[in-house]
Amino acid sequence: MSTHDVEKASTTPGLPLSAGLGPLIERTDIERHPRALDRRSLLICAYCLLLAAVVSGIARILVYLIGLITNVAFYGTLSGDLVSPAGHHLGIWVIAIPVAGSLVVGLMARYGSKAIRGHGIPEAMEQILTNESRIPIRMTFLKPLSAAISIGTGGPFGAEGPIIATGGALGSWLGQQIHVTPQERKVLLAGGAAAGMTAIFNTPAAAVLLAIELLVFEFRPRSFVPIICAVLGAAWMRPFLFPEGPVFNVPTLPPATQEALGSYAIEGLLIGILSIGITKSVYLIEDAFEKLPLHWMWWPSIGGLVVGIVGYFSPQTMGVGYDNIDRILSGHFVGMALIVFSVLKFLSWSVALGSGTSGGTLAPLFTIGGGLGVLIGQFLASTGLEIDLRMAALIGMAACFAGASRALFASVLFAMEISGQFDTLLPLIAGCATAFAVSAFAMRTTIMTEKLVRRGTTVPSEYVPHQTPPISRATLE
């Protein structure tokens, strides 16, 4: 015992009273490490860097597949360039394209994996909370393929949700192939998800915070340092795979005055109320589908029919819609045209998502939130309050996501990163914090957690330190 290095012992600070208690401590998951980081942490960081390279490549393949399917389905051309379906010349026949794509997704869900349904983040959260972060390997190819088909045939989703889910699945698979603890597997899952978000949006700080707020549910070096390594790796890889420059064209915004900060706080409050309505509407639609006398495999086709009909009257509602976000951020997309677009986009997205097809929530929430932000900004400006419609759009994007998901810090950092302007920070905090507060006060769950709570899963709402489970009599025996 004299040669035993207590500081480096695998069971420190839970030093066993006898040698026979060593395996017991291993089984009870007592925290081993007295330091914030050690050599084991560096190994997990290295795995996260490897994950980042692979996930970035998958993100590029996903975007290429979305572009290819969009071009083939709407224009009859072989090209992987990401284009909007809005310029098609198919007339009323355009309605059939989302229906066909959704039918394929339904078949993939029935005979491949039911987990490809939905936007992916709640499913990843569920595996973390109930299954020691174990996600089947088939999700690493079924999720991006189903999302590419769904979005490429006009689904009103973005590519970021599916690649976050795919990156998480790949990290989970890696954690099942090597000898790691469930805690380390969770970090690998979150690192893969954060790398996927960075690859698509080029927002590494927001990706780290999103992983902390929605996946790992804690803030400690052993978790966030490997996730930072993952996003740095993805950020380094991105210029080799995607065009340089920002994803969205955000105009230069002036610093907010004291009066304007108050206006943006009021905007955030109103957006928070609307985000509650958005969340509840999505699950009301999902409940309505549950009552249909049809197998769930056919539900996405019904959602695709709604997408097609809405897309016939408003083609801009189909596809990833990043160009719509640019138009909203310009401050020139206003009035009745914006009201009609926002309502139709919400109708198309909420019905498609509620039907159980494969897609995401981030880009649609940013689009709808940005539109609502501009409309609220117009109303507040008409009352004499000082407000910049371009800033109102940016705050609407972030505040809508903050209210719906409760990922407050990720929402603020995301909007600031895509704008590249530090002067947006205070207005974003004002808008997102009020939206978050309204949502947290009035709604017990979020758009990410409602599904899990209905299944009986307890979802943490606060960051807590790692808790050592009690040693039960059954364990001792």
Summary of the structure (lengths in Angstrom):
residues: 477
radius of gyration: 23.0
end to end distance: 25.9
largest distance: 83.3
contacts: 1816
relative contact order: 0.13
helix: 70%
strand: 0%
